Amino acid sequence: MSAVITDAADPRLFEVTFEMVREHSGFIFAAAGIHPQYVGKFTDQAVNEAFVELRENRRYLVGVGETGLDYSYILDETEREKQKQLFIRFIELGRELSLPIASIYAKALMIQMFSMMPSRY
């Protein structure tokens, strides 16, 4: 094995993930985002802070994600809409940081997710 890409799917794991990348530079690489099931666990302010942290630590990232849609456990329409909006924000962040979306969680919704992507991406 020549390298590992780890995926921090929860903002509470960002710092420890970036620390692993710093300690094992050239071997451990990171993608980071928010798993769609976690959307309801974070306030809008916490999500905004997570985006700031990702921008500030861009040098440690090789991709953006985990992100996506998961309606199997999330039945509330408000939470589903939050998932959609967050997915779009991560697409925009990837573009802003010139990083790929590294991990898309689709849970049987891949066609819907790709239809949400603006043609400019």
Backbone bond lengths (Angstrom), bond angles and torsions (degrees), N, CA, C in turn:
res aa  C-N    CA-C-N  psi(-1)  N-CA   C-N-CA  omega(-1)  CA-C   N-CA-C  phi
1 M - - - 1.445 - - 1.523 108.09 -
2 S 1.341 115.39 134.35 1.458 119.03 -177.26 1.524 113.84 -106.12
3 A 1.337 116.99 -18.77 1.468 119.55 -178.86 1.521 109.89 -164.81
4 V 1.333 114.67 163.74 1.454 122.56 177.50 1.524 107.89 -133.18
5 I 1.332 116.38 135.17 1.461 120.93 170.29 1.519 106.26 -110.28
6 T 1.318 115.42 117.73 1.461 120.74 177.63 1.519 109.01 -99.19
7 D 1.308 115.78 152.11 1.459 121.83 -175.45 1.528 109.06 -122.32
8 A 1.323 116.40 109.16 1.463 121.23 176.46 1.520 107.83 -87.59
9 A 1.323 117.13 105.83 1.462 122.06 -174.46 1.524 112.91 -97.27
10 D 1.318 116.47 10.77 1.458 122.20 -177.14 1.530 107.10 -145.61
11 P 1.328 118.69 125.57 1.461 120.50 -178.15 1.533 114.34 -54.51
12 R 1.317 117.20 -25.31 1.471 119.22 177.80 1.523 111.56 -68.24
13 L 1.329 117.37 -12.23 1.468 121.75 179.33 1.524 113.22 -102.66
14 F 1.322 117.16 -2.73 1.459 119.42 -176.24 1.522 112.20 -58.93
15 E 1.315 117.75 -50.49 1.466 120.10 -173.78 1.531 111.94 -62.48
16 V 1.326 117.27 -44.89 1.462 119.01 179.50 1.529 110.59 -65.45
17 T 1.315 117.02 -33.37 1.462 120.84 177.01 1.521 110.69 -66.08
18 F 1.326 117.20 -46.25 1.460 120.38 178.77 1.528 111.05 -64.24
19 E 1.324 116.63 -34.79 1.469 120.63 177.23 1.536 110.31 -63.71
20 M 1.330 117.50 -41.98 1.476 120.44 177.50 1.524 110.66 -61.78
21 V 1.328 116.45 -41.00 1.467 120.24 179.00 1.524 109.91 -63.50
22 R 1.333 117.18 -43.04 1.470 120.39 178.83 1.526 111.20 -63.13
23 E 1.327 116.54 -43.36 1.466 120.65 -177.13 1.525 113.07 -71.97
24 H 1.325 116.88 -25.84 1.472 120.52 -176.14 1.526 110.28 -126.90
25 S 1.321 115.03 46.97 1.460 121.75 -178.00 1.526 110.94 -54.44
26 G 1.313 115.36 133.70 1.456 120.58 179.83 1.519 113.94 87.69
27 F 1.330 117.00 -10.21 1.461 120.69 178.15 1.532 111.44 -118.62
28 I 1.340 117.08 -45.83 1.462 120.79 177.18 1.523 108.31 -104.44
29 F 1.329 114.94 129.85 1.453 123.34 177.68 1.526 107.35 -123.19
30 A 1.329 116.69 158.79 1.467 118.90 -173.74 1.521 113.34 -129.65
31 A 1.313 113.09 145.76 1.459 123.53 162.23 1.526 104.50 -119.28
32 A 1.304 117.29 151.96 1.467 119.54 -179.07 1.513 110.26 -149.81
33 G 1.321 114.42 144.54 1.458 120.77 179.55 1.515 109.71 -170.56
34 I 1.329 115.55 -151.80 1.462 121.13 178.63 1.524 107.75 -134.75
35 H 1.310 115.83 118.72 1.459 120.96 177.56 1.529 108.45 -59.23
36 P 1.335 117.86 139.22 1.465 118.50 -176.95 1.525 114.78 -59.36
37 Q 1.308 118.54 -28.06 1.470 119.76 177.74 1.523 112.25 -66.94
38 Y 1.324 117.24 -20.77 1.463 120.84 -176.86 1.523 113.56 -89.77
39 V 1.317 118.20 -4.89 1.465 121.61 -173.94 1.523 112.12 -52.48
40 G 1.319 117.70 -43.83 1.459 121.02 -178.10 1.510 114.46 -72.26
41 K 1.317 117.81 -10.89 1.462 121.14 -178.41 1.522 113.09 -85.13
42 F 1.334 116.45 -10.98 1.455 119.99 -175.27 1.527 110.52 -120.51
43 T 1.323 115.59 136.81 1.464 120.33 174.26 1.523 108.95 -70.49
44 D 1.330 115.74 165.44 1.464 119.58 175.98 1.524 110.25 -58.74
45 Q 1.323 116.82 -38.35 1.463 120.37 178.84 1.525 110.75 -63.11
46 A 1.322 117.42 -42.74 1.466 120.65 179.60 1.528 111.08 -64.36
47 V 1.318 116.50 -38.71 1.469 120.11 177.18 1.522 109.83 -64.97
48 N 1.327 117.06 -44.14 1.465 120.31 177.88 1.522 111.13 -60.89
49 E 1.309 117.09 -40.68 1.467 120.99 177.75 1.524 110.84 -64.70
50 A 1.327 117.19 -36.75 1.465 120.48 177.62 1.527 110.26 -62.89
51 F 1.328 116.50 -40.80 1.461 119.76 178.54 1.528 111.07 -65.06
52 V 1.322 116.98 -39.20 1.467 120.58 176.33 1.530 109.18 -61.32
53 E 1.316 117.10 -45.50 1.467 120.97 -179.84 1.529 110.96 -61.27
54 L 1.317 117.57 -39.95 1.463 119.90 178.40 1.524 110.64 -65.47
55 R 1.317 117.37 -42.18 1.469 119.55 177.72 1.526 111.05 -62.77
56 E 1.324 116.76 -43.32 1.470 120.86 -178.78 1.523 112.21 -66.39
57 N 1.318 117.44 -25.16 1.468 121.78 -177.15 1.521 112.01 -111.42
58 R 1.298 117.11 24.54 1.456 122.33 -177.41 1.537 111.35 -52.07
59 R 1.333 117.42 -36.64 1.467 121.09 -176.55 1.523 112.75 -61.67
60 Y 1.325 117.87 -18.09 1.461 121.49 -179.95 1.532 112.94 -96.34
61 L 1.323 116.75 -1.60 1.459 120.57 -174.13 1.523 112.61 -104.28
62 V 1.317 115.91 140.98 1.460 121.84 170.60 1.524 110.35 -111.78
63 G 1.333 116.58 -3.80 1.460 120.74 178.79 1.509 111.54 -170.15
64 V 1.327 114.44 164.67 1.460 122.61 177.29 1.531 107.69 -108.85
65 G 1.303 116.17 134.12 1.463 121.11 179.27 1.515 108.70 132.96
66 E 1.173 113.33 148.97 1.435 129.57 46.65 1.523 108.95 -95.71
67 T 1.311 114.20 142.47 1.445 121.91 175.44 1.520 107.85 -153.74
68 G 1.303 116.77 170.01 1.455 119.05 178.21 1.515 112.38 143.84
69 L 1.329 114.51 -155.21 1.465 121.72 -178.38 1.514 109.67 -131.04
70 D 1.313 115.96 138.70 1.461 121.12 174.82 1.514 107.97 -142.49
71 Y 1.328 116.10 102.79 1.454 120.76 -179.35 1.522 111.96 -97.87
72 S 1.314 118.08 -1.69 1.466 119.41 -176.62 1.528 112.01 -68.57
73 Y 1.319 117.66 -33.86 1.462 121.40 179.83 1.527 111.92 -109.02
74 I 1.309 116.00 -18.59 1.457 121.30 -178.08 1.530 107.74 -101.36
75 L 1.318 116.61 104.63 1.460 121.40 -176.06 1.520 112.87 -100.60
76 D 1.315 116.83 -20.43 1.457 122.09 -178.68 1.533 109.90 -72.69
77 E 1.329 116.61 127.21 1.463 121.33 -177.76 1.532 112.46 -62.14
78 T 1.314 117.13 -34.34 1.462 120.02 178.27 1.525 110.62 -63.78
79 E 1.313 116.98 -43.06 1.471 121.25 178.40 1.532 110.88 -66.89
80 R 1.319 116.64 -37.21 1.465 119.80 177.77 1.531 110.44 -64.68
81 E 1.311 115.80 -40.40 1.462 119.18 178.00 1.529 110.35 -64.84
82 K 1.326 117.34 -38.60 1.476 120.57 176.35 1.531 110.13 -61.28
83 Q 1.338 116.90 -39.44 1.461 120.34 177.30 1.533 110.26 -60.72
84 K 1.320 116.39 -45.81 1.464 120.41 -179.39 1.525 110.70 -60.45
85 Q 1.333 116.37 -46.64 1.460 120.43 -178.50 1.528 111.52 -64.45
86 L 1.315 116.36 -39.03 1.460 119.89 179.14 1.529 110.66 -67.90
87 F 1.317 116.98 -39.58 1.459 121.26 176.88 1.532 110.11 -57.73
88 I 1.326 116.65 -46.90 1.465 120.60 178.39 1.515 110.97 -62.48
89 R 1.329 117.53 -41.48 1.472 120.20 178.14 1.524 111.69 -60.83
90 F 1.340 117.15 -39.13 1.461 119.09 178.67 1.523 111.89 -68.94
91 I 1.322 117.05 -35.48 1.464 119.37 174.46 1.525 109.43 -60.38
92 E 1.320 115.94 -46.60 1.464 120.30 179.72 1.523 111.58 -64.12
93 L 1.333 117.33 -38.73 1.466 120.56 178.12 1.525 110.52 -64.10
94 G 1.320 116.76 -42.85 1.460 119.74 177.46 1.519 111.43 -58.10
95 R 1.300 115.27 -43.76 1.469 119.62 178.02 1.531 110.61 -63.45
96 E 1.329 116.61 -46.16 1.467 121.53 -179.82 1.523 111.49 -58.61
97 L 1.320 116.71 -41.56 1.463 121.69 -176.37 1.529 113.02 -91.94
98 S 1.319 116.67 1.38 1.476 122.31 -176.82 1.525 111.55 56.49
99 L 1.334 114.92 45.55 1.465 121.72 179.19 1.519 109.70 -123.84
100 P 1.326 116.81 147.15 1.463 119.36 175.86 1.529 111.36 -75.98
101 I 1.319 115.00 158.69 1.460 119.55 167.75 1.522 104.49 -76.55
102 A 1.313 116.04 114.69 1.462 120.38 -169.86 1.518 113.40 -91.55
103 S 1.292 117.31 -23.85 1.460 119.80 -176.43 1.522 108.66 -148.06
104 I 1.331 115.25 110.47 1.459 120.61 178.55 1.518 108.42 -109.44
105 Y 1.311 115.12 121.98 1.459 121.46 176.72 1.520 106.56 -93.33
106 A 1.324 117.10 117.53 1.459 119.75 -171.32 1.515 114.62 -110.55
107 K 1.309 119.22 -32.73 1.469 123.72 179.82 1.532 111.60 37.07
108 A 1.336 115.61 62.24 1.474 123.88 175.88 1.529 113.72 68.18
109 L 1.306 118.29 20.14 1.463 121.28 -178.06 1.532 112.48 -123.89
110 M 1.327 118.24 21.15 1.457 121.49 -174.62 1.530 112.15 -58.52
111 I 1.325 118.21 -45.17 1.465 120.68 -178.50 1.523 110.17 -61.71
112 Q 1.331 117.30 -43.88 1.468 120.16 178.71 1.519 110.67 -62.93
113 M 1.327 117.59 -40.85 1.466 119.80 -178.95 1.516 111.05 -64.10
114 F 1.313 117.61 -45.41 1.464 118.79 -179.00 1.519 111.79 -68.23
115 S 1.319 118.23 -27.84 1.464 119.93 176.26 1.528 111.04 -70.76
116 M 1.319 118.14 -20.85 1.464 122.43 179.35 1.535 111.82 -79.73
117 M 1.321 116.89 -19.19 1.454 119.71 -176.51 1.531 109.62 -73.31
118 P 1.304 116.50 123.47 1.473 119.31 177.48 1.520 109.85 -60.15
119 S 1.309 116.73 149.92 1.466 121.31 -177.12 1.522 112.33 -61.09
120 R 1.323 118.32 -22.36 1.466 119.70 -179.37 1.517 113.19 -69.63
121 Y 1.344 117.08 -11.42 1.456 119.54 178.05 1.500 108.17 -94.43
